Amino acid sequence: MKVREDAIRRGDGSDGIYGFVEKPDFVIILPIQDGMVHLVEQYRYPIKRRQWELPQGSWEEDANARPEDLARGELQEETGLIAGSMTLIGELYPLYGTVTQKYRAYLATELEAGTRSLDHEEQDLITRAFPLQTVEEMIISGKIQDANTVAVLGLARLRRLL
């Protein structure tokens, strides 16, 4: 991650500074089987709370990894699930006024149990499957507040993947 401040010239000709963060791209995975969505819950330091969300992440040590390989790896790492099928849902920018990173969202189906291998920072991560309707109720009630999770579920619905 790199924090930058660039000297800029605005449309009206005035000078200014634009601050932003450069971060590597990441993936987010919507794992679903028999109407059950697999979520993870973990502590998110910036907001000082645990949150339910879709599995997501990046590989800082391999920034050039194929996004689908990254999605498969993150899914297994966080949930232990192995996807028989991985379908690209779309690409989104979570905060493009402040951060350069984007993410690719994948629908993971044909799931089989495997072995989790959590990163040191994920040692408190738990995973659980919820009925899709329950996940949608968790969004409406505010129990799920991760904007990326909400966006991916909405995009999957719009693409008629759910």
N, C-alpha and C positions, 0 to 999 in steps of 0.2 A: 504494500500500500504506500502511496506517495501523496502527500498533501501539496498542492501547488497554488500559487497566486501569480496570475499572468497580468502584465500591463496590457490593457486593451484600449482601443479607440471605439467609442460608441457611434451609433448611426448619425448622431447630431454633431460628431466631430470632437466631443469632449473626451478627455482621458479618464480612465478608471482602472480598477483592479477587479479581476474575477477569480474567486477562490473555488477550488474543486478538488476532489479526491480521485486519484487513478487507482483502480483496483482491477484484478483479473476477473474475467467473466466466470460465471458459475452455472450450475444446472439445478433444476428443481424437478422432482419426480412425483407424479400422481399414480401411486400403486393401488390398483383396485382389482378385486376378485370377488365374484358372487355378490356384488353390491356392497362389499366392505372396503372402506378406504383405510389404508395404513398410514397413520400419522406418527410423528415423534414429538415428544415434549422435552424441552431442555431449558436451562436457565440462560437468559439473555442479559448479559452484564449491563449494556447501556440503559436498559429500562428496569433493571433490578427485579425481574420477575421471570417465572417459568411460563412458557408459551407452547401451545399445540400448534403444529405446522406440518406441512409436507416435508419429506426428506429433501435436503438441498445442500449444496456445497461446491467447493472447488479443490483442485489439487495444486497448491502453490509450488510443489516440487516438480510438477510436470504441466506447465502452463500451455503446452502445445498438444495436450491429450485430445483425442477425438471426443467431441461432446457426448456422443452416445456411450462411449467407453466410460467416460466420467460419470454419466448418469447410472450406468449399470454398477459401477464401483461404489458410488455413494449410496445407492439403494441397499446393496449388500452390506456395506460397512455399518450403516445406521440401523437397518431393520433385520438383516440376515436373509432378506428375500432375494431370490434370483429370478429375473424376468425372462420368460420365454419369448416375449414380444415387447418391443420398445418402439413407440410411435411418437414422432415429433408433433407436439401441439402447437408450438409457436415460439417466437423470440420476443422478449420484452425488455425495456429499460426500467429498472425499479425507481430510479431517482435521477433522471438525466440532467437536471438543472444543477446537480451537486456532485454526482459520481459518474465516471466514464463507463463503468461496467454494465453489461447486459447479461441476461440469462436465457437459456434455452429450456423450455419445459417439455417433458416427456410423459406420455401415458405408458405405464408399465402394467402388462397383463400376463396371463399364463404364469402366475407366480408359484414358486416352489420355495420351501424352507431351506435355508443354508445357515452359515455361521456368521455372526456379527463380528466386526473387528473395529471397535470404536477408537477414535483418536483420543489422546490424553485429555484434550479440552472437552470431549463429549462423554466423559466418564459417568455423568449423572443423567445421560439421555435415556429415556424410556420410549418404548414403541407399543402401540395398541391399534387394533382395527376397530373402526366404527362404521355403522351403516351410513351410506351416503346421506340419507335424510337427516341423521343425527349431526353429521358434519355441517350440513347446510344450516341446521338450527343453531349449532355452535357459532357459526359466522353471524347469523342474525342477532343472537343474544349478546355478542361481543366476547364470547369465550375464546374464539379464534380471532386474533387481531393482526396477524401477519398479512400484510397487503399482497405479498407474492402468492401466498396460498389462496387468498380470495380471488386474485386475478387469474390464476391458473385454472381453478375450478370453474370460474365464469367463462373463460376462453374455451375450455373443454366442452362446456354446455353449448356454447354458441356454435362450435364446430360439430355438434351432435355426436360427441364421443362418449357421452354419459347418458 
